[in-house]
Amino acid sequence: MREFERTGIYPEYLLFNMPGTRQSWKIKIKHTPQKGVLNSKGKVLYEYSFDENFCKFRKVNADGTYSEWMEPEFIITEMRD
């Protein structure tokens, strides 16, 4: 990885594969806790919150309101070389 070669630190990412969508998102973890949104074609679809080993998300409804916070069914931690 170029970033590892440059900094000596393996970058960490959140990978989201939301149920009912064919889309996935890769978000770089810059700090913890971290909050953000998941966009598709310029439209915000989800909001997420990540704090070390805990992650939750909520869907943005058509009227702009948010659903209740949900937790992923499973979280996988992997190290790639």
N, C-alpha and C positions, 0 to 999 in steps of 0.2 A: 504494500500500500504506500502510495506517495506520501500521505500524511505521516505515517510511521517513520518513513525514511527521513523526513524533514524534521519531525519533532521528537521521535523516540517514544511516542505514546500511541497506543492503539485507540482509534476513535470509537466511541460507543454510539449506537443508533437504536431508535425505537422503530420497529416494523409493524405497521398496522395492516391487517387483512380483515376488513369489516364484513360481517355476515350479510348476505343479500346484495353485495356489490362485487363487481369483477375488478375492483380497483384496489391497489395497495399503496401505502405511503411509507417512505423512509425518512425519518426525522433525526437529525443529529442531536445528541444530548450535549448541550453546551454548559448547563449548570443544573443543579437540583436544589429545590424543586423547580420544575419547568412546566409551563402551561402554554398551550398553543391551539391552533385550529388546523383542520384537514380540509383542503380545498379541492374542488374539481371544476375545471373550466371557469375559474374565477369566482365560484360560488362556495361559500362555507357550508360543509356538510356535517362536520363533527367538531367538537371542542374536546381537548384532552388535558389531563393533569397527571404529571409523573413526579413521584417523590421516591428516589432511590429504588426500592424493590416493589413499590406499589403504583399501579396505574389505573386510571378510571377515565371514562369518556361519556359523552352525551351527544345525542343527535340534535341537529338544528331542524326544527319543523318548518313547513312551508310558510307559516305566518311569522317566522323569525323568532319564535319562542323556543325554549330548550326542553328536551325530555329530562327525566330523572337521570342522575348519574348511574352508570352501569360499570361493572367490572368485567374484564375479559374472562372467557371461560377457562383459558389457560394462558400461561406466560412461559415462554421458552427463553432460556439464556444460553447463548452459544458463543464460542470464540472461533473466529475464522483467521486463517493465515493467508 
